[in-house]
């Protein structure tokens, strides 16, 4: 992991019409980092790659992110905010728990597909595999938070199966959806199609907790 500040070797790309703000530069770096992780995978993405993709010097890059870990954390938070906004917008229009779960699963699967996570795992990206394994518990908690409003809505509407509590439903669904971004090798659904994966997980995870699923 890169931890120190290295002198830049390339000149910053000059602005065309206005001086970029720190927020503009940070956004530019994050988008460049996302592009590099997609192309090279987590393990092979370097700070130099990101600086080159952003058209910035390494000195500028390190001024915003001290090392690869900080950069990857920034990318993850950027993606989470985007996922949450999209899920909130779409899931509020759903009528059933299965539909809401399908939206959550589709959005998360689309993020994984965009980063080619399944492909990188199949190619032996051990850094990505370790990262996913270490964060699995937190990802379940994140999914549980995302679906909680819709589980509560289903519980209030009498949609849950008799004897199934809202907490049980929430945890069961989170178990099924937490790894959606890195699915590989399934025969019953095309993992390259986020919408199909979303519908599949919505139907399968809700079958055991909803009365009419």
C-alpha positions in Angstrom: 0.0 0.0 0.0 1.3 3.5 -0.9 1.5 5.6 2.3 3.9 8.5 1.5 3.7 11.6 -0.6 5.6 11.2 -3.9 6.6 14.2 -6.1 4.5 14.6 -9.2 5.9 13.8 -12.6 3.1 15.2 -14.7 1.6 18.6 -14.9 -2.0 19.3 -13.9 -4.4 19.7 -16.7 -5.1 23.4 -17.0 -8.8 24.4 -16.7 -10.5 25.6 -19.8 -12.8 28.2 -18.5 -12.7 28.3 -14.7 -10.4 27.3 -11.8 -11.6 24.0 -10.4 -12.5 23.8 -6.8 -11.2 21.2 -4.4 -14.6 19.5 -4.6 -14.3 19.4 -8.4 -10.8 17.9 -8.2 -11.9 15.3 -5.7 -14.8 14.3 -7.8 -12.5 14.0 -10.8 -10.1 11.8 -8.9 -12.9 9.6 -7.6 -14.3 9.1 -11.1 -10.8 8.3 -12.4 -10.3 5.8 -9.5 -13.6 4.1 -10.4 -12.5 3.8 -14.0 -9.1 2.3 -13.0 -10.6 -0.2 -10.6 -13.0 -1.3 -13.3 -10.2 -1.7 -15.8 -7.5 -3.2 -13.7 -9.2 -4.5 -10.5 -8.6 -3.4 -7.0 -5.2 -5.2 -6.6 -3.6 -3.8 -9.7 -4.9 -0.2 -9.5 -2.0 2.2 -8.5 -2.0 5.8 -7.5 -0.1 6.5 -10.6 -2.8 4.9 -12.7 -5.4 7.1 -11.1 -3.4 10.3 -11.4 -2.8 9.6 -15.1 -6.5 8.8 -15.7 -7.5 12.0 -13.9 -4.9 14.1 -15.8 -3.4 15.3 -12.6 0.0 15.1 -10.9 0.6 12.6 -8.2 1.2 15.5 -5.9 -2.3 16.7 -6.5 -3.7 13.2 -6.0 -1.9 12.7 -2.7 -3.1 16.1 -1.5 -6.6 14.7 -1.6 -6.0 11.1 -0.7 -3.0 10.0 1.4 -2.9 6.5 0.1 -4.7 3.8 -1.8 -6.8 2.9 1.2 -8.1 6.4 1.6 -8.8 6.6 -2.2 -10.7 3.3 -2.1 -12.7 4.4 0.9 -13.6 7.6 -0.9 -14.8 5.6 -4.0 -16.9 3.3 -1.8 -18.6 6.3 0.0 -19.2 7.9 -3.4 -20.9 4.8 -4.7 -22.9 4.3 -1.6 -24.3 7.8 -1.8 -25.2 7.3 -5.4 -26.8 3.8 -4.7 -28.8 5.2 -1.8 -30.2 8.1 -3.9 -31.2 5.7 -6.7 -32.7 3.1 -4.3 -34.7 5.7 -2.4 -36.1 7.2 -5.6 -37.1 3.9 -7.1 -38.1 1.8 -4.1 -40.5 4.5 -2.8 -42.7 3.7 -5.9 -42.9 0.0 -5.2 -46.0 -1.7 -3.7 -44.7 -5.0 -2.3 -41.7 -6.1 -0.3 -40.5 -8.3 -3.2 -40.6 -5.3 -5.6 -38.6 -3.2 -3.1 -36.0 -5.9 -2.6 -35.7 -6.3 -6.3 -34.9 -2.6 -6.6 -32.2 -2.8 -3.9 -30.7 -5.9 -5.4 -30.7 -4.5 -8.9 -29.0 -1.3 -7.9 -26.3 -3.1 -5.9 -25.8 -5.7 -8.7 -25.4 -2.9 -11.2 -22.6 -1.4 -9.2 -20.9 -4.7 -9.0 -21.3 -5.3 -12.7 -20.0 -1.8 -13.5 -16.8 -2.7 -11.6 -16.6 -6.2 -13.1 -16.3 -7.6 -9.6 -17.2 -11.1 -10.7 -14.7 -11.1 -13.5 -11.9 -9.8 -11.2 -12.7 -12.4 -8.6 -12.7 -15.2 -11.2 -9.3 -13.9 -12.4 -7.8 -14.3 -9.0 -8.0 -10.8 -7.5 -7.0 -11.8 -3.9 -7.1 -8.2 -2.7 -10.8 -7.9 -3.7 -11.6 -11.3 -2.3 -10.1 -10.4 1.1 -11.8 -7.1 1.1 -15.2 -8.6 0.4 -14.7 -11.3 3.0 -13.7 -8.8 5.7 -16.6 -6.5 4.9 -19.3 -9.1 4.6 -20.8 -8.4 8.0 -20.9 -4.7 7.4 -22.4 -5.2 4.0 -25.2 -7.3 5.5 -25.8 -4.4 8.0 -25.9 -1.9 5.1 -28.4 -4.0 3.1 -30.5 -4.4 6.2 -30.6 -0.6 6.7 -31.6 -0.2 3.0 -34.5 -2.6 3.1 -35.7 -1.8 6.7 -38.3 0.8 5.7 -39.9 -1.6 3.2 -39.9 -4.5 5.6 -41.7 -2.3 8.2 -44.1 -1.2 5.5 -44.8 -4.9 4.6 -45.2 -5.8 8.3 -47.7 -3.0 8.9 -49.7 -4.1 5.8 -49.9 -7.7 6.9 -47.7 -8.8 4.0 -45.3 -10.9 6.2 -46.0 -14.6 6.7 -47.6 -15.5 10.1 -44.9 -16.1 12.7 -42.2 -14.1 10.8 -41.1 -10.9 12.6 -39.9 -7.8 10.8 -36.4 -8.4 12.2 -36.3 -12.0 10.9 -37.4 -10.9 7.5 -34.9 -8.1 7.4 -32.0 -10.3 8.4 -33.0 -13.1 6.0 -33.3 -10.8 3.0 -30.0 -9.1 3.9 -28.2 -12.5 3.9 -29.4 -13.1 0.4 -28.7 -9.7 -1.0 -25.4 -8.8 0.6 -23.2 -10.5 -1.9 -25.2 -9.5 -5.0 -22.4 -7.4 -6.4 -19.9 -10.3 -6.7 -22.2 -13.1 -7.9 -20.6 -15.6 -10.4 -21.4 -18.9 -11.9 -25.1 -19.1 -11.3 -27.2 -21.2 -13.6 -30.7 -20.0 -12.8 -30.1 -16.3 -13.5 -27.8 -14.3 -15.8 -25.5 -12.5 -13.3 -24.6 -10.0 -16.0 -28.2 -8.7 -16.0 -28.7 -6.6 -12.9 -32.5 -6.3 -13.5 -32.8 -10.1 -13.8 -30.7 -10.6 -10.7 -32.9 -8.1 -8.8 -36.1 -9.8 -9.8 -34.7 -13.2 -8.9 -33.5 -12.2 -5.5 -36.7 -10.3 -4.8 -38.7 -13.4 -5.5 -36.5 -15.9 -3.8 -35.7 -14.0 -0.6 -39.3 -13.0 -0.1 -40.7 -16.5 -0.7 -39.9 -17.5 2.8 -41.1 -14.4 4.6 -44.1 -13.1 2.7 -47.5 -14.7 2.8 -48.3 -14.4 -0.9 -44.8 -14.5 -2.4 
